[in-house]
Amino acid sequence: MSIASHPYPEVKIERCTGCGRCVAACPERLFTFKVVGYRKHATLTAPERCTQCGKCIVECPFNALS
């Protein structure tokens, strides 16, 4: 994650399975789920509050956060 280009994690929707590990890992509780059709994926609700700790990126087993 490059702080200069993106100061907060981005969810790659095509890779996200909606497992919830990023939701559980985020100490600020900034993630929630968004349902599109029959599929859910994580979404960052308040990117301006992100502390850039990187815990969500580390916990994602599907490399869906960058």
Phi and psi in radians as a Rosetta constraint file:
Dihedral C 1 N 2 CA 2 C 2 CIRCULARHARMONIC -1.676 0.35
Dihedral N 2 CA 2 C 2 N 3 CIRCULARHARMONIC 2.067 0.35
Dihedral C 2 N 3 CA 3 C 3 CIRCULARHARMONIC -1.149 0.35
Dihedral N 3 CA 3 C 3 N 4 CIRCULARHARMONIC -0.565 0.35
Dihedral C 3 N 4 CA 4 C 4 CIRCULARHARMONIC -1.134 0.35
Dihedral N 4 CA 4 C 4 N 5 CIRCULARHARMONIC -0.702 0.35
Dihedral C 4 N 5 CA 5 C 5 CIRCULARHARMONIC -1.548 0.35
Dihedral N 5 CA 5 C 5 N 6 CIRCULARHARMONIC -0.658 0.35
Dihedral C 5 N 6 CA 6 C 6 CIRCULARHARMONIC -2.475 0.35
Dihedral N 6 CA 6 C 6 N 7 CIRCULARHARMONIC 1.873 0.35
Dihedral C 6 N 7 CA 7 C 7 CIRCULARHARMONIC -1.335 0.35
Dihedral N 7 CA 7 C 7 N 8 CIRCULARHARMONIC 0.030 0.35
Dihedral C 7 N 8 CA 8 C 8 CIRCULARHARMONIC -2.511 0.35
Dihedral N 8 CA 8 C 8 N 9 CIRCULARHARMONIC 2.779 0.35
Dihedral C 8 N 9 CA 9 C 9 CIRCULARHARMONIC -1.180 0.35
Dihedral N 9 CA 9 C 9 N 10 CIRCULARHARMONIC 2.534 0.35
Dihedral C 9 N 10 CA 10 C 10 CIRCULARHARMONIC -1.937 0.35
Dihedral N 10 CA 10 C 10 N 11 CIRCULARHARMONIC 2.396 0.35
Dihedral C 10 N 11 CA 11 C 11 CIRCULARHARMONIC -1.589 0.35
Dihedral N 11 CA 11 C 11 N 12 CIRCULARHARMONIC 2.166 0.35
Dihedral C 11 N 12 CA 12 C 12 CIRCULARHARMONIC -1.511 0.35
Dihedral N 12 CA 12 C 12 N 13 CIRCULARHARMONIC 1.722 0.35
Dihedral C 12 N 13 CA 13 C 13 CIRCULARHARMONIC -0.992 0.35
Dihedral N 13 CA 13 C 13 N 14 CIRCULARHARMONIC -0.653 0.35
Dihedral C 13 N 14 CA 14 C 14 CIRCULARHARMONIC -1.184 0.35
Dihedral N 14 CA 14 C 14 N 15 CIRCULARHARMONIC -0.360 0.35
Dihedral C 14 N 15 CA 15 C 15 CIRCULARHARMONIC -1.752 0.35
Dihedral N 15 CA 15 C 15 N 16 CIRCULARHARMONIC -0.359 0.35
Dihedral C 15 N 16 CA 16 C 16 CIRCULARHARMONIC -1.271 0.35
Dihedral N 16 CA 16 C 16 N 17 CIRCULARHARMONIC 2.287 0.35
Dihedral C 16 N 17 CA 17 C 17 CIRCULARHARMONIC -1.795 0.35
Dihedral N 17 CA 17 C 17 N 18 CIRCULARHARMONIC -0.089 0.35
Dihedral C 17 N 18 CA 18 C 18 CIRCULARHARMONIC 1.334 0.35
Dihedral N 18 CA 18 C 18 N 19 CIRCULARHARMONIC 0.501 0.35
Dihedral C 18 N 19 CA 19 C 19 CIRCULARHARMONIC -1.221 0.35
Dihedral N 19 CA 19 C 19 N 20 CIRCULARHARMONIC -0.456 0.35
Dihedral C 19 N 20 CA 20 C 20 CIRCULARHARMONIC 1.587 0.35
Dihedral N 20 CA 20 C 20 N 21 CIRCULARHARMONIC 0.052 0.35
Dihedral C 20 N 21 CA 21 C 21 CIRCULARHARMONIC -1.162 0.35
Dihedral N 21 CA 21 C 21 N 22 CIRCULARHARMONIC -0.619 0.35
Dihedral C 21 N 22 CA 22 C 22 CIRCULARHARMONIC -1.210 0.35
Dihedral N 22 CA 22 C 22 N 23 CIRCULARHARMONIC -0.632 0.35
Dihedral C 22 N 23 CA 23 C 23 CIRCULARHARMONIC -1.071 0.35
Dihedral N 23 CA 23 C 23 N 24 CIRCULARHARMONIC -0.794 0.35
Dihedral C 23 N 24 CA 24 C 24 CIRCULARHARMONIC -1.235 0.35
Dihedral N 24 CA 24 C 24 N 25 CIRCULARHARMONIC -0.568 0.35
Dihedral C 24 N 25 CA 25 C 25 CIRCULARHARMONIC -1.355 0.35
Dihedral N 25 CA 25 C 25 N 26 CIRCULARHARMONIC -0.467 0.35
Dihedral C 25 N 26 CA 26 C 26 CIRCULARHARMONIC -1.254 0.35
Dihedral N 26 CA 26 C 26 N 27 CIRCULARHARMONIC 1.998 0.35
Dihedral C 26 N 27 CA 27 C 27 CIRCULARHARMONIC -1.194 0.35
Dihedral N 27 CA 27 C 27 N 28 CIRCULARHARMONIC -0.381 0.35
Dihedral C 27 N 28 CA 28 C 28 CIRCULARHARMONIC -1.588 0.35
Dihedral N 28 CA 28 C 28 N 29 CIRCULARHARMONIC -0.098 0.35
Dihedral C 28 N 29 CA 29 C 29 CIRCULARHARMONIC 0.978 0.35
Dihedral N 29 CA 29 C 29 N 30 CIRCULARHARMONIC 0.918 0.35
Dihedral C 29 N 30 CA 30 C 30 CIRCULARHARMONIC -1.684 0.35
Dihedral N 30 CA 30 C 30 N 31 CIRCULARHARMONIC -0.118 0.35
Dihedral C 30 N 31 CA 31 C 31 CIRCULARHARMONIC -1.760 0.35
Dihedral N 31 CA 31 C 31 N 32 CIRCULARHARMONIC 2.587 0.35
Dihedral C 31 N 32 CA 32 C 32 CIRCULARHARMONIC -2.529 0.35
Dihedral N 32 CA 32 C 32 N 33 CIRCULARHARMONIC 3.120 0.35
Dihedral C 32 N 33 CA 33 C 33 CIRCULARHARMONIC -1.828 0.35
Dihedral N 33 CA 33 C 33 N 34 CIRCULARHARMONIC 2.549 0.35
Dihedral C 33 N 34 CA 34 C 34 CIRCULARHARMONIC -2.145 0.35
Dihedral N 34 CA 34 C 34 N 35 CIRCULARHARMONIC 2.319 0.35
Dihedral C 34 N 35 CA 35 C 35 CIRCULARHARMONIC -1.788 0.35
Dihedral N 35 CA 35 C 35 N 36 CIRCULARHARMONIC 2.231 0.35
Dihedral C 35 N 36 CA 36 C 36 CIRCULARHARMONIC -2.223 0.35
Dihedral N 36 CA 36 C 36 N 37 CIRCULARHARMONIC 1.952 0.35
Dihedral C 36 N 37 CA 37 C 37 CIRCULARHARMONIC 1.150 0.35
Dihedral N 37 CA 37 C 37 N 38 CIRCULARHARMONIC -2.101 0.35
Dihedral C 37 N 38 CA 38 C 38 CIRCULARHARMONIC -1.853 0.35
Dihedral N 38 CA 38 C 38 N 39 CIRCULARHARMONIC 0.281 0.35
Dihedral C 38 N 39 CA 39 C 39 CIRCULARHARMONIC -2.202 0.35
Dihedral N 39 CA 39 C 39 N 40 CIRCULARHARMONIC 2.484 0.35
Dihedral C 39 N 40 CA 40 C 40 CIRCULARHARMONIC -2.015 0.35
Dihedral N 40 CA 40 C 40 N 41 CIRCULARHARMONIC 2.665 0.35
Dihedral C 40 N 41 CA 41 C 41 CIRCULARHARMONIC -2.578 0.35
Dihedral N 41 CA 41 C 41 N 42 CIRCULARHARMONIC 2.769 0.35
Dihedral C 41 N 42 CA 42 C 42 CIRCULARHARMONIC -1.288 0.35
Dihedral N 42 CA 42 C 42 N 43 CIRCULARHARMONIC 2.634 0.35
Dihedral C 42 N 43 CA 43 C 43 CIRCULARHARMONIC -2.503 0.35
Dihedral N 43 CA 43 C 43 N 44 CIRCULARHARMONIC 2.516 0.35
Dihedral C 43 N 44 CA 44 C 44 CIRCULARHARMONIC -1.523 0.35
Dihedral N 44 CA 44 C 44 N 45 CIRCULARHARMONIC 2.100 0.35
Dihedral C 44 N 45 CA 45 C 45 CIRCULARHARMONIC -1.517 0.35
Dihedral N 45 CA 45 C 45 N 46 CIRCULARHARMONIC -0.560 0.35
Dihedral C 45 N 46 CA 46 C 46 CIRCULARHARMONIC -2.426 0.35
Dihedral N 46 CA 46 C 46 N 47 CIRCULARHARMONIC 1.296 0.35
Dihedral C 46 N 47 CA 47 C 47 CIRCULARHARMONIC -1.022 0.35
Dihedral N 47 CA 47 C 47 N 48 CIRCULARHARMONIC -0.485 0.35
Dihedral C 47 N 48 CA 48 C 48 CIRCULARHARMONIC -1.178 0.35
Dihedral N 48 CA 48 C 48 N 49 CIRCULARHARMONIC -0.316 0.35
Dihedral C 48 N 49 CA 49 C 49 CIRCULARHARMONIC -1.632 0.35
Dihedral N 49 CA 49 C 49 N 50 CIRCULARHARMONIC -0.034 0.35
Dihedral C 49 N 50 CA 50 C 50 CIRCULARHARMONIC -1.133 0.35
Dihedral N 50 CA 50 C 50 N 51 CIRCULARHARMONIC 2.306 0.35
Dihedral C 50 N 51 CA 51 C 51 CIRCULARHARMONIC -1.636 0.35
Dihedral N 51 CA 51 C 51 N 52 CIRCULARHARMONIC 0.026 0.35
Dihedral C 51 N 52 CA 52 C 52 CIRCULARHARMONIC 1.051 0.35
Dihedral N 52 CA 52 C 52 N 53 CIRCULARHARMONIC 0.637 0.35
Dihedral C 52 N 53 CA 53 C 53 CIRCULARHARMONIC -1.273 0.35
Dihedral N 53 CA 53 C 53 N 54 CIRCULARHARMONIC -0.461 0.35
Dihedral C 53 N 54 CA 54 C 54 CIRCULARHARMONIC 1.423 0.35
Dihedral N 54 CA 54 C 54 N 55 CIRCULARHARMONIC 0.057 0.35
Dihedral C 54 N 55 CA 55 C 55 CIRCULARHARMONIC -1.099 0.35
Dihedral N 55 CA 55 C 55 N 56 CIRCULARHARMONIC -0.638 0.35
Dihedral C 55 N 56 CA 56 C 56 CIRCULARHARMONIC -1.120 0.35
Dihedral N 56 CA 56 C 56 N 57 CIRCULARHARMONIC -0.701 0.35
Dihedral C 56 N 57 CA 57 C 57 CIRCULARHARMONIC -1.163 0.35
Dihedral N 57 CA 57 C 57 N 58 CIRCULARHARMONIC -0.741 0.35
Dihedral C 57 N 58 CA 58 C 58 CIRCULARHARMONIC -1.123 0.35
Dihedral N 58 CA 58 C 58 N 59 CIRCULARHARMONIC -0.690 0.35
Dihedral C 58 N 59 CA 59 C 59 CIRCULARHARMONIC -1.374 0.35
Dihedral N 59 CA 59 C 59 N 60 CIRCULARHARMONIC -0.305 0.35
Dihedral C 59 N 60 CA 60 C 60 CIRCULARHARMONIC -1.315 0.35
Dihedral N 60 CA 60 C 60 N 61 CIRCULARHARMONIC 1.981 0.35
Dihedral C 60 N 61 CA 61 C 61 CIRCULARHARMONIC -1.396 0.35
Dihedral N 61 CA 61 C 61 N 62 CIRCULARHARMONIC -0.100 0.35
Dihedral C 61 N 62 CA 62 C 62 CIRCULARHARMONIC -1.914 0.35
Dihedral N 62 CA 62 C 62 N 63 CIRCULARHARMONIC 0.125 0.35
Dihedral C 62 N 63 CA 63 C 63 CIRCULARHARMONIC 0.936 0.35
Dihedral N 63 CA 63 C 63 N 64 CIRCULARHARMONIC 0.747 0.35
Dihedral C 63 N 64 CA 64 C 64 CIRCULARHARMONIC -1.644 0.35
Dihedral N 64 CA 64 C 64 N 65 CIRCULARHARMONIC -0.029 0.35
Dihedral C 64 N 65 CA 65 C 65 CIRCULARHARMONIC -2.094 0.35
Dihedral N 65 CA 65 C 65 N 66 CIRCULARHARMONIC 2.459 0.35
